[in-house]
Amino acid sequence: MNVPGDLKYTKEHEWVKVEGAVATIGITDWAQGELGDIVFVELPDVGAEVEQMGPFGTIEAVKAVSELFSPVSGTVTETNTALEDDPMVVNRDPYGDGWMIKIDLADASQLEQLLDASGYKTLTDEA
Amino acid sequence: MSDSIAQAIKTPFYQYHVDAGARMVEFAGYIMPIQYTGITAEHNAVRDNVGLFDLSHMGEFDVRGADALAFLQKTTTNNVAALQPGQIQYNCMTYPDGGIVDDLLVYCLGENAYLLVVNASNLQKDFDWLSGHLTGDVKLTNSSYGIGLLAIQGPNAVKVMRELTDYDLDAMAYYTHATAKVGGVEVLFSRTGYTGEDGFEIYIPNEQCPALWKAVSSAGANHGMELIGLGARDTLRLEMKMALYGNDIDQTTSPVEAGLSWIVDFDKEFIGKDVLVQQKADKPRRRLVCLEMEGRVVPRHGFEIYDGDAVVGQVTSGTFSPSLQIPVALGYVARAQARTGTALEVMVRNKKFPAVVVKPPFYKNASHK
């Protein structure tokens, strides 16, 4: 299982990558593997406000549905519209082309409440 | 690993699944592969080419004795007397109130000799039910734990089978069985399946399972055969409107409501007959229908079906159809809404999405329907 070292993670299996004030968010390799083939990703509109650990969308796999939780608070500036036609890109490339939303980070200190790569790996090893 | 998985029964093919990288889950007391590479790819492999399933969790009962036929006529809805040796019949057992005990296959092995293939989730319940109705000279044996079951399914299944046996497969009709050498092992096998595609199911004594797995895998490798888990088994059967016990049919639904009147012989005597005859005469108050939806939401078991503001039924099975690339569902709706073309809605996460009643099956290009 792939857990990149430069990302932060939630216990709900989302990742966030911060570049300046832009936070890019998606789900982890472990999460996509557990869900299986993804058929639909419902994302918020650009301009929507999301709260840290508040729901920002829904992900439907063939076998199960799951809510998506935002690692940090902020305003949605961009969503990955490519997922509308090809949601399985999340299965193939969860940390790259399978990203879901970008948000304008409201409070960088929230990152301290998230797991680092080793903490997340420990979590999934126990799951 | 959870306790339920730790206590689950391993099939004779367990280690092969683990070695192939399968995701294993507990199902009906067995630890089974839910998927190998992914449900969609596995589904497509069966629709387009050929796939191999381990179905060893299924239950097998042997029924023999001078009164075996009379016993099965009484306990099942279809006309077992119509079966010749070598033939197979889809059938079900009903309670006195018309609810379904289980659906099953009946293999006629010879005069007053039958093999019943039942759902794993109902194995003990079925055995107890049948045991409670034994009369006369009938010996009922649960042989489930000594038998492994492999299914080879897909339009090219026959090509794999041809490499495994000298038996004349061209002369073997759908829903018939034979006993012959397959992969060097003398086995009972049938031209049957739960996918809509052409295919074969092979019943193998446990001790012969490793040898047969190797033979089947080797023959399959020449034809690009893929391993298929229970996830794709579910999407394949759902696209064909094949009922799944526990989802689409159960003790609260009758075969008449489920669209299974074709496996009910209303001219013979059986447990539950009176209720079914009445339902047929009155027309059932609800029916199991096929619903097609748009977009990419996924209807799931238990979601409510609406006609305007009124709840008219519930989804019993639903998925995003890999073949059709649309959401599809089975569900019971009131008779007034069951007509083909009726526009309804399914509630998904507090939002209603359009659904239309369509004729079964969803997938119409299967190699066997």
HADDOCK unambig.tbl for C-alpha pairs under 7 A between the chains (distance, minus, plus):
assign (segid A and resid 36 and name CA) (segid B and resid 38 and name CA) 6.34 0.50 0.50
assign (segid A and resid 37 and name CA) (segid B and resid 38 and name CA) 6.13 0.50 0.50
assign (segid A and resid 37 and name CA) (segid B and resid 39 and name CA) 6.39 0.50 0.50
assign (segid A and resid 37 and name CA) (segid B and resid 40 and name CA) 6.68 0.50 0.50
assign (segid A and resid 39 and name CA) (segid B and resid 296 and name CA) 6.56 0.50 0.50
assign (segid A and resid 40 and name CA) (segid B and resid 296 and name CA) 5.55 0.50 0.50
assign (segid A and resid 40 and name CA) (segid B and resid 297 and name CA) 6.60 0.50 0.50
assign (segid A and resid 60 and name CA) (segid B and resid 298 and name CA) 6.90 0.50 0.50
assign (segid A and resid 62 and name CA) (segid B and resid 319 and name CA) 6.05 0.50 0.50
assign (segid A and resid 62 and name CA) (segid B and resid 320 and name CA) 6.07 0.50 0.50
